[in-house]
């Protein structure tokens, strides 16, 4: 008897669908229904040269460089920032000594919200979730002994990003480093703050003015620095699907681009320095497809809608970070495995920069040992498994290509919905983004509760009376006391007339519409603090209060 040989996918599916299965829900992490198998029939409409092409060639679906990691590995970053500037400076040096190739700075909540460490509202939060940097004096300590022309520095800061950038530039001046030699990235993506992370200060329109000022200034004065990293990471951490992360992130990026064009800037002058930041989540294949889709959509839009002529403007460059929300407090060693697979997806998807989470980050700021394991994870992927040998090694997979096409179609539908409501800012103000993400998060939680999706150690393979036996980093009250004391001493020792004058010039610039960045830099040089600058701008721009979404 001849073995059965189906002549079409439909015929094969008729047989395969009758096979016995477990009671798991066979959908992607985002809830996408999946076929049992994918075939040439699923990609028969694919136009290779227009939709895929070769790596390093338009539309860059397969990567932005011809030889990808054969030419240069991705930048390996570890999020570092806790306690005092001295504490984080030591961690920076530790990471550089162990092979890290770029610094990534986490700031504490007062810094993220534009408060000085001696402000009453900052009490109990100084140095807890990141490093405390309320003044130029602190930034000087943070980068003491680290030549800024020899490292790439990423700073995860948004509403007060302009102020922290001013501090950084002032430190470079003190080191004698020309602004033209500075390399790095500011997150500085305020739109996603309204959508997901909620660390905003000023209303959306005023915040957009600040971002555009920074892009304009950086384009002219700090040409190797990325003034914005458009961040889908936090959108995904809030509970979005892969398609929502993709669409909402790109929509935010396009909003910044459009605002700069309205300002009169040439798209090819600034677009190459806007980077992107995506989540590397649990669903291995969906994540790889997401990155490929992002490059394709971005290239098409930059060329066809915004009239970019320089191919650098069409190449989407992105940083990725493994999913913090996938980490579990239960059985935290399992997080090493999760992070490794998520990191591999980012590499196979063509990332330019990667942060791997530490196994203990769901419990506290990471310990030295956990950070080293996370960094070694990247080094093992880069050096031991052969994944860097071939550009886009999963390109041509029926499954990957179908996922890529489907994600593009979903993203385009979201773009239409956003445009129909008037744009990104209008969708923030009416709660569209927030509702979409909340609904996606609720669906996934229901799947976990019903055990249709499994998280090892949480809703299956649970260990009773588990004892956590990994070291936890503890930030003491002494950190806050030291920071407050230093800040008060610095405030007392500076030239108060210079402080007053530079703050009034900052206020005037905010009122008359001139670029704020030169005034911010001058305030930084005079040791005006973060809180003083942000409070002065509040008097002109106001403070945003979000409407509740149901």
Secondary structure, DSSP 4 states (H G I P E B T S, - for coil): -PPP--SSHHHHHHHHTTS---SS--B-TT--B--S---GGGGTT--IIIII--TTSTT-TT-SSSSGGGT-PPEEEEEE--BSHHHHHHHHHHHHHTT--EEEEEB-HHHHHT--TTSGGGTTTTTTSSB---SHHHHHHHTTT--TTSSEEEEE--TTHHHHHHHHHHHHHHHT--GGG-EEEE---HHHIIIII----S-HHHHHHHHHHHHHHHHHH-TTEESEEEE-HHHHHTT--HHHHHHHHHHHHHHHHHHHHHTT--HHHHGGGEEEEEEE-S-HHHHHHHHHHHHHHHHHHHHHTS---SHHHH---EEEEE-GGG--STTTTHHHHHHHHHHHHHHHTT-SEEE---TTTTTSSPPHHHHHHHHHHHHHHHHHSSTTSSTTTTTT-HHHHHHHHHHHHHHHHHHHHHHHTTSHHHHHHTTHHHHHHHHHHHHHHHHHHTTSS--BTTTBS--TT----S------HHHHHHHHHHHHHHHHHS-HHHHHHHHHHHHHHHHHT--SHHHHHHHHHTT--HHHHHHHHHHHH----PPP--
